[in-house]
Amino acid sequence: MAKDRQSLEVKSERAVLAAVRLPDDGYDVRDPFGELRALAEQAGAVVVGEMTQRLERPVAATYMGSGKVDELKGLCEALDARTIIFDHDLSPRQIANIEEATNRKIIDRSELILDIFASRATSAEAKLQVELAQLEYTFPRLRAMWDHLERIQGGGSLTGIGTRGPGEQQLEIDRRLVQRRKNDLEADLAVIQARRKREVAARKAEHFTVGIVGYTNAGKSTLFNSLTEGGAYADNRLFATLMTRTRAWDMGQGGISVMLSDTVGFVRDIPTHLVASFKATLEEATHADVLLIVLDVSDPAAELHYKAVNAVLDELLDEVRETTNDEGLKWTPPQRILLLNKADRLGDNAELLVWTSAVPGAIPFCALPGTAENPSMGHAELTSRVRDFALGGIEVFDVTVPLSDSKTIHLIETRGEVISRDYIDSAVKIRARIGRRQLAQLRSQGAKLLKLEDETGQRVELPPLPSQEPLAKRRWATE
């Protein structure tokens, strides 16, 4: 059946789903094949059957037991299925053994996800990342996946000089071609990722940044479109977004705005090489000041999705922490806000109470846009929470500004709540309720703050924003 491995696509193919359930597997017991079925259907397969086996540990040769593999073959023959999709990553030898035993094409979980990513990639960067991930997956599997392993050699007396002898295996040619292409892709991506990293650092230095993360199809792009005019593609399907999109989010009070980024969705057991390829895409999230974790709380597997998202985030953030520490930079991990999206679909509040008790600060939410008269659930609380973070803590300050600096006076009046004004010679002392970060931002933009005191008359020192420090010493967040 090796010839079928020339194409890994499953579009329009009748497929049977297979899985070995181990004691510590993280899957939804209420619908064990729910996610794999959705992935297969998104890839274009027609799912016609399912088969599960419970084992203490996988079988080395075929992952499933040999008897179960025979049952799997019989099921495929009865349902006229030409493809078997496993809910696991299989070794090259396991793929070859199962294909030989069943006479069917075998696709594992990573291959399926890569196929979906390949069909969704539209930007040049996403296409490069997907191709690199596919090559990373394919490279160690060449021997098991292709059948042209015969030796290239001359034959008979008519062969010319230099063509005699055993020749070279086609496999080795394939490996060299794959390695050469990998090197080219990595070089191209390095240029793009270096540019993106500079853009992210510059944007963070000038703005308060918020990243939207979450499981695939949780409603991230819908939320992004509700809060901004970004026009991100939103659809009820897995991996609708494969590129980061960043737009300004107007907080609606005092001219406060933050930069909001929509990111690629996570999935359980995402291929490690895919995470590695998309690290630059997730750069916005790992260096954000606040992360909005969007969770489809109406999904029966919501708890598993939440654990999967946090596991990927922890891995990425740990790497950022190590990198910045090695570079001698100070880095503060982003604040996390859990949005219990699609809470309006729940029949009662019992599940919401469980979530809000388990995750203090979680916000029941509906990502769909509302109206001024009837705002969507949770939007006001989310905006208020992020605004407080962006302001850096609202306090009452006495700010003395020269009367000639009318721009700063205007900004303090519009961005804060003015309590009183006292005019002293050529300056004005404004008592205002305003955020520390806003004052630091005004100062970084050239505002002339002659004196800054708290309510008791004590002098206040503002921490420098990253943009005020030399580039080599910039911090990812204010202290």
N, C-alpha and C positions, 0 to 999 in steps of 0.2 A: 504493500500500500504506500510505499515511499513516494511514488510519483505524486500523490495527492499533497505531499508536503511542499510541493513547488509553490503552492498558494496557501497562505494562512487565513485568508478571508473566509467568513462563514455566512456571508450575505445570501439569503434565500435558501440556505441549506437546512434540511431537517436534522435536528440535533437532539441528543439525549444528554441530560445533565447527570453527573456522577460525583459522589463525594464519599470520603471516609471520615466519619465523625470520631474524633479522639476525645479522651476525657477532658482535656483542657481547651478544647476548641471554643472560640468566641463566635457563635452564630445564633441566629434567632430561632429558638426551638419551636416557636409557633408557626414559622414559615421558613424552614431550613434552606430552601432554594430560592427564597424571594429575591435576594440581591443578585445572585448569579443569573436567575431567570431574566431580571431586568437588564443586566449587562448583555446577556446573549441577544435579547430582543433589540436592544439599542444597536448592536453590531449587525443586525439584519437576519439573525438566525430564526428558524421556526422551531420552537421547543415542543417536542412531541412526547417526551418521557423523562422520568427521573429515577435514579437508583442510588440508594444509600447503604453503607455498611458501617457498623460500629466495631472498632478495633481498639486495643490498648496501645498499639503502635503500628505504623505503616509497614507493609510488606516491602522488603528492599527491592525486589525485582519489578513488581507491578503495582506498588502502592496498595491496591486492593488484593484480597486473597484470590488465588487462581480460580477457585470455584465461582466466586462472584464475577470475575472477568468473563467466564463462560456464560453466566447469566446475562451479563451486559451485552455480549455478542448476540445472544438469542433475542434480547429485547430490541436491539437495533434491527435485526432481521425482520422481526414481527412488525415493527413500526416503520420500516423502510428508511431508517436514519443512517446517513452517511458520515456523520460527525459526532464525536463524543467530547463534551466539554467538562473538564474536571474543575472542582472548586478549590484547587490547590496548585502550588508550583511543583511540577514534576521534573525529575532529572532527565537528561537526554536518553539514558539507557531505559528508564521507565517508559518514556514515550515510545521508543522503538519496540520494546517488548509488548506493550499493550496494543500497538498498531498491528504487530505481527499476529497476536492472539485473536484480535477482533476483526481484522481486515477493514478497519475504519480509521479515518483521520482523527488524531487526538489533539485537542487544544487545551492548554492549561490556563489557569486564571490570569497569569501575567500576559500571555499571548493575547487573550481576549481583551484585556484592558488596553494593551498597546494598539490593537486593531481599532478600538473605538477612538483613542487619542489621534491616531493617524487620520481617521475620517473627519475629525472635528478641527484639526489644525488648519488655520487660515493664514496667520501671520508668518513672515519669514522665520522669525525666532522660534515660534512654536513648531514649525515644520522641521527645523534643524534639531530641536530638542527631541522630538518624537523619533526622528530617524536615528539619532545617536542612541536613544534608549532601545530601539529595536535591534541595532547592531550589538549593543552591550548584551542583550538577551540572546541573540543568535550566535554570537561568536563561539561560546563554549559548546554549542549544540550542533555545529555543522556536521559532525560525523553521523549523528543520529537522524538528522533532518533531510539529508540529500542522498541521492542514489548514484551520483556520477563519481564514484570513488575509484574507477578503474584507472590504471596507469596509462599515461600518455607515452607512447613509444612508437618507434618506427617498426615496420614489419616487412619482411621479405628482402630480396636482394636489391630492390630499387631504392631503398632508403638512402639518403645522402649522408655525407660526413657530418658527424656531430649529432645525429639523431638516433644513433644506436644506443643500446643499453636500457636499463630499467625505466628511465625517464623519471617524471615527477608526478606524484599523486595529484589529481585535480583538487583534492581536499586542501593541500598545501597552497595551491594557487588561490583558492577561495579565501583561505585564512589571510594570506598576504593582502588580497584586495580589500577584505573587510577591515583589516588593521589600518591600511592606508586611508580608507574612507573615514574611519574613526578619527584618525589624526587630523584630517582636513576639517571634519565637523567640529572637533574640540577647539581647533584654532579659530574657526569662524565664530563659535559661541563665546570664546574667551574675549574676543573684541566686543561683541554685543553685551556680554555680562559686565565687562569693565565699565562700559558706558552707562549701563543701567545702574550700576552701583554708585557711580558719581552722581547720577541724576537723583537717586534716592537720598544720598547724603546731603546734597544741596537742598532738596525739597524739605528734608527734616530740619535742616539748619534754619530755614526761613519760616516754616509752618508747623503747626501742631498736626500730627498725622494719625489717621485712624484706618485700620485694616479690617476688612470683612473676611472672615474665614468660616469654614464649616464643611459638613459632609456634602457630597455632590447632590444636587437637586434639592437642597434644603431651603432655597429661596433667597440666596445671596444676591443674585443679580436683580431680582425684584426689589429687594431692599435698597440696593444701590440706586436704582432708577427712581424709587420713591423719595430718596433724600437728595438727589442731585438731578442735573439735566444731562447725565452721562450717556443715556441711550444704550446701555449695555444690552446685549442679546440675552433675553430671558425666555426659557422654554421649559416645559415639564418633561425633561429628559436628562439623563446622566451626562455629566461633563459638557454642558452647553457652553461653559466658559473655559477657554484654555489660555487666555492671555490676561494680564493685569491691566485694568483700566482705572485711571485716577482722575477725579474731578473735585472741585470745591463744593463743600457742603455748608450752606448758609445756616448758621444757628438761629437766625431770625431775631436777634436782640443785640443792639449796639454795634452792628457791623461785624460781629464775630463770625469767622468762618474757619473751617479746618479742611485738610485735604483727605478725601475718602478714597480708598482703593478696594476694588473688587478683585478677588483672586480665584485661582483654580480650585475646584472642589477636591476634598479628600475622599478616600475610600478605604475600607478595611483591607488590610494586607496589601497595600499599594506596593507595586514592585520597587525595590530599593533603587535600582538603576533609574527608574522613572523619577523618583524623588530627587535623586542627585542631578538629573538633567534639568529639572524644573526649579532648582534652588534659586536661580536668578529671578524667575517669575515670582517666587515667594519672598523675594528680598523686601518688598513693600511691607509684608506682614511681619517679618522677623524684626524689622527696625521701626515699627510703628510705636506711637506713644500709647495707643489703646487698641485692643483687638475686640471686635464684635464677633462672638461665636454664635452663628445662626444654626439653630437646631430645630428640625421638624419634629415637634413634640407629639404630633398626631401619628407619627410612624411607629408601629409596634416595636421596631428595633432601635428606638431613639437612644436608649441607654448605651447600646453597643456603639452607635454612631458617635456619641459624645466621648466615649472612651477612646475610640479610634482617632478622633480629631485631636484630643489632648495628647495622645501618645506621639503623633507626628509633630505637633507643635513643640512638645518638650524636647524631642530629638533635634529639631531645627534650632530652637533657642539655645540649647546647650552648646551647639556648635558655634553659634554667634558669640556666646559668652566666652568660649575658649579662644576664638579668633581675636576678639577685641582685647582680651586680657593679654594675649601674646603681643599685641601691637602697643600695649601700654595705654589703652584707652579705657575710659570709664563707660560702662554700659548698664542701663537699668532696664530690666525686663518689662515689657508692656503690661499695662493693666488689662484684665480680661472681663468682659461683660457678656454673660450668657443671655441670648434672646430666645425665649421659648416660642419659636415661630409657629404659626398655624394653630395657636391656642384656641382660636374661635371655632375650630372644628371638633374640639373635645365635647363630649356629651355633658360632663359635669366638671367641677373644680377639684375633684379628688386627686387626679393625676398632677394637676398644677401644684397643689399643696405639697405633694411628695417632692416635686422638683424644687420648689422654692425653699423647702426645708433642707433638702440635700445640698443645694447650691445657693447659699445666701446671696442676695443681690440679683438673682435671676429675674428677668423681666418678662411676664406674659406678653406676647407680641403677635402682631399681624403685619407682615411686610407689605401688603397691598396698600397703595396710596389711599388716603381718606380725603375729606373735604374740610374746609374751615369750620363748618357747622358740625360735622361728624368726623373728627379725626380718627385715624386707625388706632387700634389698641396698642398701647405702649410707646407710641412715637413721642409723646410729650415727655414721658419719664426718661426715655433714652436721650433725647436732646438735652434735657436738663442735666443728666449725669455726665454726658460728654462735655457740655459747656463748662461744668464745674472743673473737670480735669483740665480742659484747655486754659481756663483762667488761672489755674494753679492755686486755688484757694482764695475765695473772696473775703476781703477784710476792709476795714475803714482806714484810710490813709489821709494824711495831710500832705498835699503835693504843692510845692511852690514852683511856679513857672513864670518866666518873663512875659510881660504883656505882648511883647513883640512876636512871641512864638504862638501865634493864633491857631496854627494847625494842631499843636499839641493840646491846647486848651479845648479845641473843638472835639478832638478824639477822646479826651477824658470825659467830656460831657456826654458824648454819644455812646461810648463803650461802658461807662459806669453810671452809678446813681449819685448825682451831686447832692450833698447834704447842705453845704454852706460855702460862701465865698468871702474872702477878706482881701481887700486891695491894699498893698503896701508899696508905696512909691511906684516903681516901674514893674512891679510883679503882682501876681495874684496867688493867694493861698487857697487852694481848693480842697475841701474835705469831701472825699468821695468814697463810695463803696465800690471797689474794683478789685480785679485779680492781680496777684503778684506777677504772674507771667505776662499779663497785658502791659504792665508798667515796664517790665524788663524788655518786652518787645518794642515798646515806644522808645525806650532809651537806645536800643540797638539801631533804631531807624533814625537817630539823630535828635531826639527830643531833648530839650534843655531843662532837666529837672534840677533846679537850684537846691532844693531841700526836699527830703522825703522822710516823714516821721509817722509813727503809729498814733493811735488815739491818746496815748499817755505822754506823747512828746518825745519818745525814744527814737533815735535815728534808725532807719531801716536800710540794710544792705541787700541789694537785689543780686541774686546769682546770675552770672553771665549766661546768655544763651549760646548755643553752639556756634552761631555765626559770628560771635564777637571774639572767638579764640583763634589762634593760629591754626591753619588747616591740619597740621600734624598732631595737634592736641585737642581737636574737637571731640566733644562727648556726644553720645547718641541721645542723651536726655539730660534735662536740667537737674541739678541736685535739689 
